[in-house]
Amino acid sequence: MSHEAAVTTGQAAELADLGATQALEAYRRGECTPTQVIADCLSRIARDNPRVNAFSHVAGDDALAAAEASTLRWQQGRPCGPLDGVPVTIKDLTLTQGMPTRLGSRTSDAHAPAAVDAPVSRFLREAGAIIVGKTLSPEFGWKGVTDNPLHGICRNPWDTRLTPGGSSGGAGAAAALNLGMLHQGSDAGGSIRIPCSFTGTFGIKPTFGWVPQWPSSAMSTLSHLGPMTRSVEDSALMMRLLAQPDSRDGYAGPRCPIDWQAPRPDHLRGVRVAISLDLGYVEVAPDIRQGVIRAAALLQDLGASVEWVDPGFADPIETFNTLWFAGASQVLERLDESQQAMLDPGFLEIARRGTGISLSQYLAARRHRSELTAAMGEFHQRYDLLVTPTMPISPFAAGHNVPPGGPYREWMDWTPFTYPFNLTQQPAASLPCGLDEQGLPMGLHLVGPKFADDRVMQVAALLESRLPRLTPPRP
C-alpha cells in the first residue's frame, strides 16, 4: 500500500462516513484521495464482511491499483469521468469483466471470470468508478432472502441473527455499512426494495427499460436493475450513469430524458398522494402501520394533498407466481441431472413447478398482467404517487425463506407490496422511515406512474431531509 493510503484514525472515521457525492467533492478540493478512500473501504470490508457475509468476491489489489491511477488523474486535474475513484459493488448476478459471476450457484464455473462487462458494469467502469467487489445473491436471485449453497448466509448489519432480505441482500448489507458507496441491485419481485427496507438504506426499481440488462434475466420483463445507497442523492448520481441505452438489450428504450440530479423541491404543494396501509388485503404489523402514518403527516406538512385510498386491485400473486415459476424453469433446461442435484432445494422446487405451467396458463397470466398495468395507469391519472409500507413485517431469522413459526409458506407471501409493481413495471423506491418497536429499520414504499421516476426521487429526497438517518449499531 502506498504512502498516499496512510490515514489517521480521525481521517479513517471521516472516510468511512463519506457518500459518493461527498467523496467526489473531497477529491476536487484535495481533502482526500481515491487511494485513501479505496484502501479504507477494503480495510473495512476485511473487518466487517466476516460477520455479515455480504461479498462473494473482493477485488483487493486490482481495486488499489485502479485507485492509484485515479489519484494521479485527480492530482493532475483530469478525472476520467463523473465517478472517478468512487468505490462501487456489483451484484453477483451481473457480469463484470475479470471477476467471477457465480450466480450463487455451485453449478457455475469457478475458473471462468467474465470476459465482458454487462451494461451497468461497463457504464460504471467507464465513468471511473472502482469496483471493489461482487455482492451476494441467493441462487439465480430466486427468493426474498440472501443465502445460497455456494457462499452461505448473508446477515443483517443491524442484527446478524437476522436476514437483510434479498435477493440483493449482499448489496443491502454492504450499503448499510458503507462498504462501497454505490451498490447495484436487481429487482424482479422486490429484490432492491426488500433489503433496503430491512437494512435502512435507499433504493429504487426504476421504470423498466431505463436501465439495460444483458444477458437478460430468466425472469425476463419482471426484472429491473437499479441503485442501492445510503442516500437519495447518491442513488440519483448512480442513475444518471445507469439510465442509458445499450444495443445488447432489445427491451431498453432511448436515452432517459430524466434529470436525475435535479434540485430537491422545497415543498409538495400540488402533489396528489394516495396512501394505502395494506392495499386492501395485506396484514401489516401495527408498528409498521404507525411508521407509514407518521410519514403521511410529513407529506401533509410539506403541502401534499393526501388521500387514504387503496389502488383497488386484488392480490396478483397467482399471476406473479405463474410468470416467476415459468422463468425459473428456464434455468433447468441448461442443467443436467447431476447439476440439478446441486441446486438450492427451494429453487429446484419452484423451477419444477414452472415446467408444469401450460401455455394457456402462461398467456392468461400475461393478460392479467396487462389488465393490472392498465388499472394502475388509470389510478395514476388521479394520484401522482402511491405510498405504502415496503414490507409488512420486520427482518426475521437469517437462513430461513419465511419467518419461522409464521403463517407464510413461500417468500412471495411476505412481500405483497413489492411484486405487484414488477408486473406493472412502474418506478418504486424504498426510503428508510424510522425504526420499529424492535429497533430495526422500516421502509416507506413510494410508487410512481410509469416513466415518472423523477417524481418518486424528488418526493423521496424531500422526505429524507425530514427523517432521521439510520446507521447500524457497531458491534
C-alpha positions as a Markdown table, in Angstrom:
| # | Residue | x | y | z |
|---|---|---|---|---|
| 1 | Met | 0.0 | 0.0 | 0.0 |
| 2 | Ser | 1.4 | 3.4 | -0.9 |
| 3 | His | 2.1 | 6.3 | 1.4 |
| 4 | Glu | -1.0 | 8.0 | 0.0 |
| 5 | Ala | -3.1 | 5.4 | 1.6 |
| 6 | Ala | -2.0 | 6.1 | 5.1 |
| 7 | Val | -4.6 | 7.9 | 7.2 |
| 8 | Thr | -5.0 | 8.8 | 10.8 |
| 9 | Thr | -7.7 | 7.3 | 13.0 |
| 10 | Gly | -9.8 | 10.5 | 12.7 |
| 11 | Gln | -9.4 | 10.7 | 9.0 |
| 12 | Ala | -10.5 | 7.0 | 8.7 |
| 13 | Ala | -13.7 | 7.7 | 10.6 |
| 14 | Glu | -14.4 | 10.5 | 8.2 |
| 15 | Leu | -13.7 | 8.4 | 5.2 |
| 16 | Ala | -15.9 | 5.6 | 6.4 |
| 17 | Asp | -18.9 | 8.1 | 6.6 |
| 18 | Leu | -18.5 | 9.6 | 3.1 |
| 19 | Gly | -21.1 | 9.2 | 0.5 |
| 20 | Ala | -20.2 | 9.2 | -3.2 |
| 21 | Thr | -21.3 | 12.8 | -3.8 |
| 22 | Gln | -19.2 | 13.9 | -0.8 |
| 23 | Ala | -16.2 | 11.9 | -1.8 |
| 24 | Leu | -16.1 | 13.4 | -5.3 |
| 25 | Glu | -16.3 | 16.9 | -3.8 |
| 26 | Ala | -13.5 | 15.9 | -1.4 |
| 27 | Tyr | -11.3 | 14.7 | -4.3 |
| 28 | Arg | -11.9 | 18.1 | -6.1 |
| 29 | Arg | -10.8 | 20.0 | -3.0 |
| 30 | Gly | -7.8 | 17.8 | -2.4 |
| 31 | Glu | -9.0 | 16.8 | 1.0 |
| 32 | Cys | -8.5 | 13.1 | 0.4 |
| 33 | Thr | -7.5 | 10.8 | -2.5 |
| 34 | Pro | -9.1 | 7.8 | -4.1 |
| 35 | Thr | -6.2 | 5.7 | -2.9 |
| 36 | Gln | -7.1 | 6.6 | 0.7 |
| 37 | Val | -10.8 | 6.0 | 0.2 |
| 38 | Ile | -10.4 | 2.6 | -1.5 |
| 39 | Ala | -7.8 | 1.4 | 1.0 |
| 40 | Asp | -10.1 | 2.4 | 3.8 |
| 41 | Cys | -13.0 | 0.7 | 2.1 |
| 42 | Leu | -11.1 | -2.5 | 1.6 |
| 43 | Ser | -9.9 | -2.4 | 5.2 |
| 44 | Arg | -13.4 | -2.2 | 6.5 |
| 45 | Ile | -14.6 | -5.0 | 4.2 |
| 46 | Ala | -11.9 | -7.2 | 5.7 |
| 47 | Arg | -13.1 | -6.2 | 9.1 |
| 48 | Asp | -16.8 | -6.3 | 8.7 |
| 49 | Asn | -17.5 | -8.9 | 6.0 |
| 50 | Pro | -16.8 | -11.9 | 8.1 |
| 51 | Arg | -19.8 | -11.1 | 10.3 |
| 52 | Val | -22.3 | -10.2 | 7.5 |
| 53 | Asn | -21.0 | -12.2 | 4.5 |
| 54 | Ala | -22.0 | -9.5 | 2.0 |
| 55 | Phe | -19.4 | -10.2 | -0.6 |
| 56 | Ser | -18.9 | -13.2 | -2.9 |
| 57 | His | -15.7 | -11.6 | -4.3 |
| 58 | Val | -13.4 | -8.8 | -3.2 |
| 59 | Ala | -11.2 | -7.1 | -5.8 |
| 60 | Gly | -8.4 | -6.2 | -3.4 |
| 61 | Asp | -5.1 | -5.4 | -5.3 |
| 62 | Asp | -6.9 | -4.6 | -8.5 |
| 63 | Ala | -9.0 | -2.0 | -6.8 |
| 64 | Leu | -6.0 | -0.5 | -5.1 |
| 65 | Ala | -4.2 | -0.3 | -8.4 |
| 66 | Ala | -7.2 | 1.4 | -10.0 |
| 67 | Ala | -7.3 | 3.8 | -7.1 |
| 68 | Glu | -3.6 | 4.8 | -7.6 |
| 69 | Ala | -4.3 | 5.6 | -11.2 |
| 70 | Ser | -7.4 | 7.6 | -10.2 |
| 71 | Thr | -5.4 | 9.5 | -7.6 |
| 72 | Leu | -2.9 | 10.5 | -10.2 |
| 73 | Arg | -5.6 | 11.8 | -12.5 |
| 74 | Trp | -7.2 | 13.9 | -9.8 |
| 75 | Gln | -3.8 | 15.3 | -8.9 |
| 76 | Gln | -3.3 | 16.3 | -12.5 |
| 77 | Gly | -6.8 | 17.8 | -12.6 |
| 78 | Arg | -8.0 | 15.3 | -15.2 |
| 79 | Pro | -10.6 | 12.9 | -13.7 |
| 80 | Cys | -11.7 | 10.4 | -16.4 |
| 81 | Gly | -15.4 | 10.5 | -15.6 |
| 82 | Pro | -18.1 | 11.6 | -13.2 |
| 83 | Leu | -17.4 | 8.7 | -10.8 |
| 84 | Asp | -13.6 | 8.7 | -10.9 |
| 85 | Gly | -12.4 | 7.0 | -7.8 |
| 86 | Val | -15.7 | 6.1 | -6.2 |
| 87 | Pro | -15.9 | 2.6 | -4.7 |
| 88 | Val | -18.9 | 0.6 | -6.1 |
| 89 | Thr | -20.1 | -3.0 | -5.8 |
| 90 | Ile | -21.9 | -5.2 | -8.4 |
| 91 | Lys | -24.4 | -7.9 | -7.7 |
| 92 | Asp | -23.1 | -11.5 | -8.3 |
| 93 | Leu | -25.8 | -12.0 | -11.0 |
| 94 | Thr | -24.3 | -9.2 | -13.1 |
| 95 | Leu | -21.3 | -9.9 | -15.5 |
| 96 | Thr | -18.2 | -8.0 | -14.5 |
| 97 | Gln | -15.1 | -8.4 | -16.7 |
| 98 | Gly | -12.2 | -10.1 | -15.0 |
| 99 | Met | -14.3 | -11.1 | -11.9 |
| 100 | Pro | -16.3 | -14.2 | -11.2 |
| 101 | Thr | -20.0 | -14.2 | -11.7 |
| 102 | Arg | -21.1 | -17.3 | -9.8 |
| 103 | Leu | -24.9 | -16.6 | -9.6 |
| 104 | Gly | -24.8 | -18.0 | -6.1 |
| 105 | Ser | -24.7 | -21.5 | -7.6 |
| 106 | Arg | -22.4 | -24.5 | -7.4 |
| 107 | Thr | -23.3 | -25.2 | -11.0 |
| 108 | Ser | -21.3 | -22.1 | -12.1 |
| 109 | Asp | -17.7 | -22.3 | -13.3 |
| 110 | Ala | -15.3 | -21.3 | -10.5 |
| 111 | His | -12.4 | -20.8 | -13.0 |
| 112 | Ala | -14.0 | -18.6 | -15.6 |
| 113 | Pro | -14.1 | -14.9 | -14.8 |
| 114 | Ala | -16.4 | -12.9 | -17.0 |
| 115 | Ala | -14.9 | -11.9 | -20.4 |
| 116 | Val | -17.1 | -8.9 | -20.8 |
| 117 | Asp | -19.0 | -6.4 | -18.8 |
| 118 | Ala | -22.8 | -6.2 | -18.6 |
| 119 | Pro | -24.1 | -2.8 | -19.5 |
| 120 | Val | -24.2 | -1.5 | -15.9 |
| 121 | Ser | -20.7 | -2.7 | -15.1 |
| 122 | Arg | -19.5 | -1.0 | -18.3 |
| 123 | Phe | -21.2 | 2.2 | -17.6 |
| 124 | Leu | -19.8 | 2.4 | -14.0 |
| 125 | Arg | -16.3 | 1.5 | -15.1 |
| 126 | Glu | -16.3 | 4.0 | -18.0 |
| 127 | Ala | -17.4 | 6.7 | -15.5 |
| 128 | Gly | -14.3 | 6.0 | -13.5 |
| 129 | Ala | -15.9 | 4.0 | -10.6 |
| 130 | Ile | -13.7 | 1.4 | -8.9 |
| 131 | Ile | -15.4 | -2.0 | -8.5 |
| 132 | Val | -14.3 | -3.2 | -5.0 |
| 133 | Gly | -16.3 | -6.5 | -5.2 |
| 134 | Lys | -19.3 | -8.6 | -6.1 |
| 135 | Thr | -22.2 | -8.9 | -3.6 |
| 136 | Leu | -24.1 | -12.0 | -2.5 |
| 137 | Ser | -27.4 | -13.1 | -4.0 |
| 138 | Pro | -29.5 | -16.3 | -3.5 |
| 139 | Glu | -29.0 | -18.8 | -6.3 |
| 140 | Phe | -30.1 | -17.2 | -9.6 |
| 141 | Gly | -31.8 | -14.4 | -7.4 |
| 142 | Trp | -34.8 | -16.7 | -6.8 |
| 143 | Lys | -36.0 | -15.5 | -3.4 |
| 144 | Gly | -36.5 | -12.6 | -1.0 |
| 145 | Val | -33.7 | -13.5 | 1.4 |
| 146 | Thr | -30.0 | -13.9 | 0.7 |
| 147 | Asp | -28.3 | -17.3 | 1.2 |
| 148 | Asn | -27.1 | -19.8 | -1.3 |
| 149 | Pro | -25.4 | -23.2 | -1.5 |
| 150 | Leu | -22.1 | -21.7 | -2.7 |
| 151 | His | -21.4 | -18.8 | -0.3 |
| 152 | Gly | -23.7 | -19.4 | 2.7 |
| 153 | Ile | -25.9 | -16.9 | 4.6 |
| 154 | Cys | -25.7 | -13.1 | 4.3 |
| 155 | Arg | -26.7 | -11.4 | 7.5 |
| 156 | Asn | -28.2 | -8.1 | 8.5 |
| 157 | Pro | -25.8 | -5.5 | 10.0 |
| 158 | Trp | -28.4 | -4.3 | 12.4 |
| 159 | Asp | -28.5 | -7.8 | 14.0 |
| 160 | Thr | -26.5 | -10.6 | 12.4 |
| 161 | Arg | -29.0 | -13.1 | 13.6 |
| 162 | Leu | -31.5 | -11.7 | 11.1 |
| 163 | Thr | -31.7 | -11.6 | 7.3 |
| 164 | Pro | -31.0 | -8.5 | 5.3 |
| 165 | Gly | -33.7 | -9.6 | 2.8 |
| 166 | Gly | -33.0 | -10.3 | -0.8 |
| 167 | Ser | -32.2 | -11.1 | -3.4 |
| 168 | Ser | -29.9 | -8.1 | -3.3 |
| 169 | Gly | -29.1 | -8.7 | 0.3 |
| 170 | Gly | -25.4 | -8.5 | -0.1 |
| 171 | Ala | -25.7 | -5.1 | -1.6 |
| 172 | Gly | -28.1 | -4.0 | 1.2 |
| 173 | Ala | -25.7 | -5.1 | 3.9 |
| 174 | Ala | -22.8 | -3.5 | 2.2 |
| 175 | Ala | -24.7 | -0.3 | 1.7 |
| 176 | Ala | -25.7 | -0.1 | 5.3 |
| 177 | Leu | -22.1 | -0.5 | 6.4 |
| 178 | Asn | -20.8 | 1.8 | 3.6 |
| 179 | Leu | -18.6 | -1.0 | 2.3 |
| 180 | Gly | -18.5 | 0.8 | -1.1 |
| 181 | Met | -20.6 | 3.9 | -1.8 |
| 182 | Leu | -22.7 | 2.9 | -4.7 |
| 183 | His | -24.3 | -0.6 | -5.0 |
| 184 | Gln | -26.0 | -2.2 | -8.0 |
| 185 | Gly | -29.1 | -4.3 | -7.2 |
| 186 | Ser | -31.6 | -6.1 | -9.3 |
| 187 | Asp | -35.3 | -6.4 | -8.6 |
| 188 | Ala | -37.8 | -8.9 | -10.2 |
| 189 | Gly | -40.2 | -9.1 | -7.3 |
| 190 | Gly | -38.8 | -6.7 | -4.7 |
| 191 | Ser | -35.1 | -7.6 | -4.6 |
| 192 | Ile | -33.9 | -4.0 | -4.3 |
| 193 | Arg | -36.7 | -2.7 | -2.1 |
| 194 | Ile | -36.9 | -5.7 | 0.4 |
| 195 | Pro | -33.2 | -5.4 | 1.5 |
| 196 | Cys | -33.4 | -1.6 | 1.5 |
| 197 | Ser | -36.3 | -1.8 | 3.9 |
| 198 | Phe | -34.6 | -4.4 | 6.1 |
| 199 | Thr | -31.2 | -2.6 | 6.2 |
| 200 | Gly | -32.3 | 1.1 | 6.4 |
| 201 | Thr | -31.0 | 2.1 | 3.0 |
| 202 | Phe | -32.5 | 3.7 | -0.1 |
| 203 | Gly | -33.0 | 2.0 | -3.4 |
| 204 | Ile | -35.2 | 2.5 | -6.5 |
| 205 | Lys | -36.5 | 0.0 | -9.0 |
| 206 | Pro | -36.7 | 2.3 | -12.0 |
| 207 | Thr | -39.2 | 2.2 | -14.8 |
| 208 | Phe | -38.5 | -1.0 | -16.8 |
| 209 | Gly | -36.4 | -0.1 | -19.9 |
| 210 | Trp | -34.4 | 2.8 | -18.4 |
| 211 | Val | -31.5 | 0.6 | -17.3 |
| 212 | Pro | -30.4 | -2.0 | -19.9 |
| 213 | Gln | -29.9 | -5.6 | -18.8 |
| 214 | Trp | -27.8 | -8.1 | -20.6 |
| 215 | Pro | -27.7 | -11.1 | -20.5 |
| 216 | Ser | -31.4 | -11.0 | -20.0 |
| 217 | Ser | -32.8 | -12.3 | -16.7 |
| 218 | Ala | -34.6 | -15.7 | -16.6 |
| 219 | Met | -37.4 | -13.6 | -15.1 |
| 220 | Ser | -37.5 | -11.6 | -18.3 |
| 221 | Thr | -39.5 | -8.3 | -18.2 |
| 222 | Leu | -40.1 | -8.6 | -14.4 |
| 223 | Ser | -36.5 | -7.8 | -13.7 |
| 224 | His | -35.2 | -4.2 | -13.2 |
| 225 | Leu | -31.7 | -3.0 | -12.3 |
| 226 | Gly | -31.1 | -0.1 | -10.1 |
| 227 | Pro | -29.1 | 1.6 | -7.3 |
| 228 | Met | -28.9 | 0.9 | -3.6 |
| 229 | Thr | -27.2 | 3.6 | -1.4 |
| 230 | Arg | -27.3 | 5.3 | 1.9 |
| 231 | Ser | -28.9 | 8.5 | 0.4 |
| 232 | Val | -31.3 | 9.5 | -2.3 |
| 233 | Glu | -28.6 | 11.9 | -3.6 |
| 234 | Asp | -26.2 | 9.0 | -4.3 |
| 235 | Ser | -28.8 | 6.9 | -6.0 |
| 236 | Ala | -29.6 | 9.9 | -8.3 |
| 237 | Leu | -25.9 | 10.2 | -9.1 |
| 238 | Met | -25.8 | 6.5 | -9.9 |
| 239 | Met | -29.0 | 6.5 | -12.0 |
| 240 | Arg | -27.5 | 9.3 | -14.1 |
| 241 | Leu | -24.9 | 6.8 | -15.3 |
| 242 | Leu | -27.1 | 3.6 | -15.4 |
| 243 | Ala | -30.0 | 5.0 | -17.4 |
| 244 | Gln | -28.6 | 5.0 | -20.9 |
| 245 | Pro | -29.1 | 2.7 | -23.8 |
| 246 | Asp | -27.0 | -0.4 | -24.7 |
| 247 | Ser | -27.6 | -2.2 | -28.0 |
| 248 | Arg | -27.4 | -5.6 | -26.4 |
| 249 | Asp | -30.8 | -5.1 | -24.6 |
| 250 | Gly | -33.6 | -5.1 | -27.1 |
| 251 | Tyr | -36.1 | -4.0 | -24.4 |
| 252 | Ala | -34.2 | -0.9 | -23.5 |
| 253 | Gly | -35.5 | 2.4 | -24.6 |
| 254 | Pro | -33.7 | 5.6 | -25.8 |
| 255 | Arg | -31.5 | 7.7 | -23.5 |
| 256 | Cys | -33.6 | 8.5 | -20.4 |
| 257 | Pro | -34.7 | 12.2 | -20.5 |
| 258 | Ile | -34.9 | 12.5 | -16.7 |
| 259 | Asp | -32.7 | 14.9 | -14.9 |
| 260 | Trp | -31.9 | 12.5 | -12.0 |
| 261 | Gln | -29.9 | 15.1 | -10.1 |
| 262 | Ala | -32.5 | 17.9 | -10.4 |
| 263 | Pro | -32.6 | 20.1 | -7.2 |
| 264 | Arg | -34.7 | 18.9 | -4.4 |
| 265 | Pro | -38.1 | 20.8 | -4.2 |
| 266 | Asp | -38.9 | 23.0 | -1.3 |
| 267 | His | -42.5 | 21.7 | -0.9 |
| 268 | Leu | -45.0 | 19.2 | -2.3 |
| 269 | Arg | -47.9 | 21.6 | -3.0 |
| 270 | Gly | -50.0 | 20.3 | -5.8 |
| 271 | Val | -48.7 | 16.7 | -5.5 |
| 272 | Arg | -51.6 | 14.2 | -5.1 |
| 273 | Val | -50.6 | 11.3 | -2.8 |
| 274 | Ala | -52.6 | 8.2 | -2.3 |
| 275 | Ile | -51.7 | 6.3 | 0.9 |
| 276 | Ser | -52.7 | 2.7 | 1.5 |
| 277 | Leu | -51.6 | 0.9 | 4.6 |
| 278 | Asp | -52.5 | -2.6 | 3.3 |
| 279 | Leu | -53.6 | -2.4 | -0.4 |
| 280 | Gly | -56.9 | -3.6 | 0.9 |
| 281 | Tyr | -55.8 | -7.2 | 1.6 |
| 282 | Val | -52.4 | -7.3 | 3.5 |
| 283 | Glu | -51.9 | -7.9 | 7.2 |
| 284 | Val | -49.4 | -5.4 | 8.4 |
| 285 | Ala | -47.6 | -5.2 | 11.8 |
| 286 | Pro | -49.0 | -2.4 | 13.9 |
| 287 | Asp | -45.7 | -0.6 | 14.4 |
| 288 | Ile | -45.1 | -0.5 | 10.7 |
| 289 | Arg | -48.5 | 0.9 | 10.1 |
| 290 | Gln | -47.7 | 3.6 | 12.5 |
| 291 | Gly | -44.5 | 4.4 | 10.7 |
| 292 | Val | -46.4 | 5.0 | 7.5 |
| 293 | Ile | -49.0 | 7.1 | 9.3 |
| 294 | Arg | -46.2 | 9.3 | 10.6 |
| 295 | Ala | -44.8 | 9.6 | 7.1 |
| 296 | Ala | -48.2 | 10.6 | 5.8 |
| 297 | Ala | -48.3 | 13.5 | 8.3 |
| 298 | Leu | -44.9 | 14.7 | 7.0 |
| 299 | Leu | -46.3 | 14.6 | 3.4 |
| 300 | Gln | -49.2 | 16.8 | 4.5 |
| 301 | Asp | -46.8 | 19.2 | 6.3 |
| 302 | Leu | -44.8 | 19.5 | 3.1 |
| 303 | Gly | -48.0 | 20.6 | 1.3 |
| 304 | Ala | -49.0 | 17.4 | -0.5 |
| 305 | Ser | -52.7 | 16.5 | -0.9 |
| 306 | Val | -53.1 | 13.2 | 0.9 |
| 307 | Glu | -55.9 | 10.7 | 0.5 |
| 308 | Trp | -56.2 | 7.4 | 2.2 |
| 309 | Val | -57.3 | 5.1 | -0.6 |
| 310 | Asp | -56.4 | 1.6 | -1.9 |
| 311 | Pro | -55.5 | 1.2 | -5.5 |
| 312 | Gly | -58.3 | -1.2 | -6.0 |
| 313 | Phe | -56.8 | -4.4 | -7.3 |
| 314 | Ala | -56.9 | -7.9 | -5.9 |
| 315 | Asp | -53.7 | -9.7 | -4.8 |
| 316 | Pro | -52.0 | -10.6 | -8.1 |
| 317 | Ile | -49.9 | -13.4 | -6.5 |
| 318 | Glu | -51.1 | -16.1 | -8.9 |
| 319 | Thr | -50.2 | -14.0 | -11.9 |
| 320 | Phe | -46.8 | -13.3 | -10.5 |
| 321 | Asn | -46.1 | -16.9 | -9.5 |
| 322 | Thr | -47.0 | -18.2 | -12.9 |
| 323 | Leu | -44.6 | -15.9 | -14.6 |
| 324 | Trp | -41.9 | -16.4 | -11.8 |
| 325 | Phe | -42.1 | -20.2 | -11.8 |
| 326 | Ala | -42.1 | -20.3 | -15.6 |
| 327 | Gly | -38.9 | -18.1 | -15.7 |
| 328 | Ala | -37.2 | -20.3 | -13.1 |
| 329 | Ser | -38.0 | -23.4 | -15.2 |
| 330 | Gln | -35.8 | -22.0 | -18.0 |
| 331 | Val | -32.7 | -22.4 | -15.8 |
| 332 | Leu | -33.3 | -26.2 | -15.6 |
| 333 | Glu | -33.1 | -26.5 | -19.4 |
| 334 | Arg | -29.4 | -25.6 | -19.2 |
| 335 | Leu | -28.5 | -28.1 | -16.4 |
| 336 | Asp | -28.1 | -31.8 | -16.5 |
| 337 | Glu | -29.4 | -34.1 | -13.7 |
| 338 | Ser | -26.1 | -34.0 | -11.7 |
| 339 | Gln | -26.1 | -30.2 | -11.8 |
| 340 | Gln | -29.8 | -30.0 | -10.8 |
| 341 | Ala | -28.9 | -32.1 | -7.7 |
| 342 | Met | -26.5 | -29.3 | -6.6 |
| 343 | Leu | -29.2 | -26.6 | -6.6 |
| 344 | Asp | -30.9 | -24.9 | -3.7 |
| 345 | Pro | -33.8 | -27.3 | -3.0 |
| 346 | Gly | -36.3 | -24.4 | -2.8 |
| 347 | Phe | -35.2 | -23.1 | -6.2 |
| 348 | Leu | -35.4 | -26.6 | -7.7 |
| 349 | Glu | -38.9 | -27.0 | -6.4 |
| 350 | Ile | -40.3 | -23.8 | -8.0 |
| 351 | Ala | -38.4 | -24.4 | -11.2 |
| 352 | Arg | -40.0 | -27.9 | -11.5 |
| 353 | Arg | -43.4 | -26.3 | -10.7 |
| 354 | Gly | -42.7 | -24.0 | -13.6 |
| 355 | Thr | -42.3 | -26.8 | -16.0 |
| 356 | Gly | -45.9 | -27.8 | -15.3 |
| 357 | Ile | -47.3 | -24.5 | -16.3 |
| 358 | Ser | -49.4 | -24.8 | -19.6 |
| 359 | Leu | -49.2 | -22.3 | -22.4 |
| 360 | Ser | -52.8 | -21.3 | -21.6 |
| 361 | Gln | -52.0 | -20.6 | -18.0 |
| 362 | Tyr | -48.9 | -18.5 | -19.1 |
| 363 | Leu | -50.9 | -16.5 | -21.6 |
| 364 | Ala | -53.7 | -15.9 | -19.0 |
| 365 | Ala | -51.0 | -14.5 | -16.6 |
| 366 | Arg | -49.8 | -12.2 | -19.3 |
| 367 | Arg | -53.3 | -11.0 | -19.9 |
| 368 | His | -53.9 | -10.4 | -16.2 |
| 369 | Arg | -50.6 | -8.5 | -16.0 |
| 370 | Ser | -51.7 | -6.2 | -18.8 |
| 371 | Glu | -55.0 | -5.6 | -17.0 |
| 372 | Leu | -53.2 | -4.7 | -13.8 |
| 373 | Thr | -50.9 | -2.3 | -15.7 |
| 374 | Ala | -53.9 | -0.6 | -17.3 |
| 375 | Ala | -55.6 | -0.3 | -13.9 |
| 376 | Met | -52.6 | 1.4 | -12.3 |
| 377 | Gly | -52.2 | 3.7 | -15.3 |
| 378 | Glu | -55.8 | 4.8 | -14.7 |
| 379 | Phe | -55.1 | 5.1 | -10.9 |
| 380 | His | -52.2 | 7.5 | -11.6 |
| 381 | Gln | -54.4 | 9.8 | -13.6 |
| 382 | Arg | -55.9 | 10.7 | -10.2 |
| 383 | Tyr | -52.8 | 10.3 | -8.0 |
| 384 | Asp | -49.2 | 11.4 | -8.6 |
| 385 | Leu | -47.8 | 8.9 | -6.1 |
| 386 | Leu | -48.9 | 5.8 | -4.2 |
| 387 | Val | -47.4 | 5.3 | -0.7 |
| 388 | Thr | -47.5 | 2.0 | 1.2 |
| 389 | Pro | -45.2 | 0.2 | 3.6 |
| 390 | Thr | -42.3 | -1.5 | 1.8 |
| 391 | Met | -42.7 | -4.6 | 4.0 |
| 392 | Pro | -45.5 | -5.8 | 6.2 |
| 393 | Ile | -43.1 | -7.4 | 8.7 |
| 394 | Ser | -39.7 | -6.8 | 10.3 |
| 395 | Pro | -36.5 | -8.6 | 9.5 |
| 396 | Phe | -36.6 | -12.2 | 10.7 |
| 397 | Ala | -34.1 | -15.0 | 11.4 |
| 398 | Ala | -31.4 | -15.5 | 8.8 |
| 399 | Gly | -31.2 | -18.8 | 7.0 |
| 400 | His | -35.0 | -19.1 | 6.6 |
| 401 | Asn | -37.1 | -18.4 | 3.5 |
| 402 | Val | -40.0 | -17.3 | 5.6 |
| 403 | Pro | -40.3 | -16.1 | 9.3 |
| 404 | Pro | -40.2 | -19.3 | 11.5 |
| 405 | Gly | -43.5 | -20.2 | 13.0 |
| 406 | Gly | -45.4 | -17.7 | 11.0 |
| 407 | Pro | -48.3 | -18.1 | 8.5 |
| 408 | Tyr | -46.2 | -17.8 | 5.4 |
| 409 | Arg | -45.3 | -20.7 | 3.1 |
| 410 | Glu | -43.2 | -19.0 | 0.4 |
| 411 | Trp | -41.2 | -15.8 | 0.2 |
| 412 | Met | -43.8 | -14.1 | -2.0 |
| 413 | Asp | -46.3 | -14.4 | 0.8 |
| 414 | Trp | -44.5 | -11.9 | 3.0 |
| 415 | Thr | -43.5 | -9.5 | 0.2 |
| 416 | Pro | -47.0 | -8.4 | -1.0 |
| 417 | Phe | -46.2 | -4.7 | -1.5 |
| 418 | Thr | -43.3 | -5.2 | -3.9 |
| 419 | Tyr | -44.1 | -7.8 | -6.6 |
| 420 | Pro | -47.3 | -6.1 | -8.0 |
| 421 | Phe | -45.2 | -3.2 | -9.3 |
| 422 | Asn | -42.8 | -5.6 | -11.1 |
| 423 | Leu | -45.8 | -6.8 | -13.0 |
| 424 | Thr | -46.7 | -3.2 | -13.9 |
| 425 | Gln | -43.0 | -2.1 | -14.5 |
| 426 | Gln | -43.5 | 1.2 | -12.6 |
| 427 | Pro | -40.8 | 3.0 | -10.7 |
| 428 | Ala | -40.9 | 2.1 | -7.0 |
| 429 | Ala | -38.5 | 3.1 | -4.2 |
| 430 | Ser | -37.9 | 2.2 | -0.6 |
| 431 | Leu | -37.0 | 5.0 | 1.8 |
| 432 | Pro | -36.0 | 4.5 | 5.4 |
| 433 | Cys | -38.7 | 5.9 | 7.6 |
| 434 | Gly | -37.6 | 5.1 | 11.1 |
| 435 | Leu | -37.2 | 2.1 | 13.5 |
| 436 | Asp | -39.8 | -0.4 | 14.5 |
| 437 | Glu | -40.5 | -1.4 | 18.1 |
| 438 | Gln | -37.6 | -3.8 | 17.9 |
| 439 | Gly | -35.2 | -1.0 | 16.9 |
| 440 | Leu | -35.0 | -2.4 | 13.3 |
| 441 | Pro | -35.4 | -0.3 | 10.1 |
| 442 | Met | -38.7 | 0.2 | 8.4 |
| 443 | Gly | -39.1 | 1.2 | 4.7 |
| 444 | Leu | -41.6 | 3.6 | 3.1 |
| 445 | His | -42.7 | 2.4 | -0.4 |
| 446 | Leu | -43.1 | 5.2 | -3.0 |
| 447 | Val | -44.6 | 4.1 | -6.3 |
| 448 | Gly | -44.9 | 6.4 | -9.2 |
| 449 | Pro | -46.5 | 6.3 | -12.7 |
| 450 | Lys | -44.5 | 4.6 | -15.4 |
| 451 | Phe | -41.7 | 6.9 | -16.6 |
| 452 | Ala | -42.2 | 9.4 | -13.7 |
| 453 | Asp | -39.1 | 8.2 | -11.8 |
| 454 | Asp | -38.2 | 11.8 | -11.2 |
| 455 | Arg | -41.4 | 12.4 | -9.2 |
| 456 | Val | -40.5 | 9.4 | -7.0 |
| 457 | Met | -37.0 | 10.6 | -6.4 |
| 458 | Gln | -37.9 | 14.2 | -5.6 |
| 459 | Val | -40.5 | 13.2 | -3.0 |
| 460 | Ala | -38.1 | 10.7 | -1.6 |
| 461 | Ala | -35.3 | 13.4 | -1.3 |
| 462 | Leu | -37.6 | 15.9 | 0.4 |
| 463 | Leu | -38.9 | 13.3 | 2.9 |
| 464 | Glu | -35.4 | 12.1 | 3.5 |
| 465 | Ser | -34.4 | 15.6 | 4.6 |
| 466 | Arg | -37.1 | 15.4 | 7.3 |
| 467 | Leu | -36.4 | 11.9 | 8.5 |
| 468 | Pro | -33.6 | 10.6 | 10.8 |
| 469 | Arg | -30.6 | 8.9 | 9.1 |
| 470 | Leu | -30.4 | 5.2 | 10.0 |
| 471 | Thr | -27.0 | 3.7 | 10.9 |
| 472 | Pro | -26.5 | 0.2 | 12.1 |
| 473 | Pro | -25.0 | -0.1 | 15.6 |
| 474 | Arg | -21.4 | -1.0 | 15.8 |
| 475 | Pro | -20.7 | -4.5 | 17.4 |
